[in-house]
């Protein structure tokens, strides 16, 4: 019976030890599983942080592009307002040139009233253009400027300094600060 009691005790001790081992191994498995879950969560958090940073950077770039777009369109609107009459001026310049040619005709008693009428129309057109910011380019006696003048001839005249405009062949016009048509001129060498 003593042997049976020892045997039962041994079985109970063995049962307790195996139960403890099972519990320990279960805890190890649980620790490993939680470590794996924790690592997965850390990876997901890192991935989400990277995505957030990428999205934030993309948003900053888009915002900067939009700001640049607004500035660019604002400048374009200002330029459109500033030079709104440029097309009309360009279309009217040949008519003004023809009126100026008509005014160069010799005046007689018979043509005086017609020339006076043409002169009034010419003056009104020039006043209207001036009110829109159009001015004629000064030429004769001025130093040649390729931005304002278009040299079509060169002459050698000792009474003028070198590189000066000697004669204006066709008037040039400026709208505010933009050249609409350069003046055609003769330049001294």
C-alpha positions, 0 to 999 in steps of 0.5 A, a space after each residue: 500500500 505504501 508503494 501504491 501511495 508513493 505511486 499515486 503521489 508520484 503520478 500526482 507530482 508528475 501531473 502537476 509538473 506536466 500541467 505546469 509545463 503545459 501552462 508555461 509552454 502555453 504562456 510562451 506560445 502566447 508571448 510569441 503570438 503577442 510579440 508577432 501581433 505587436 510586430 505586425 502592429 508596429 509595421 502597420 503603424 510605420 506604414 501608416 506614418 509613412 503614408 501620412 507623411 507622403 500624403 502631407 508632402 503631396 498636399 504641400 506641393 499641391 498647395 504650392 502649385 495652386 498658389 503659383 497658379 493663382 498668382 500666375 492667373 492674377 498677373 495674366 488678368 492684370 496684363 489683359 486689363 492693362 493691354 486690353 486695347 492692343 488689338 484695337 490699336 493694331 487694327 486702327 494704325 493703318 487707318 491713322 497712317 492713311 489719314 496722315 497721308 491724306 493730310 499731307 495733300 496740298 490744301 486749296 480753297 476747294 479742299 480746305 474743308 475736306 482737309 479740316 474734316 480729316 484733320 478733326 477725325 485724325 485728332 479725335 482718333 489720336 486723342 482716343 488712343 492717348 486716353 487708352 495709353 497709346 503714345 507715339 515714339 519720338 524719333 528724329 534727333 533721337 539715338 537709335 534704339 532697336 527696341 523702339 526703332 526699325 532701321 530701314 536705311 542708313 545714310 552718311 550725313 556729317 551734320 548728324 552724329 553717328 547712330 542718330 535717327 535722321 528721318 522718320 518714314 513711318 510712326 511707331 506707337 507704344 501702348 503703356 510700356 509695350 511697343 505696338 509698332 516700332 518706328 521705321 527710320 533712317 539712321 546716320 552711320 
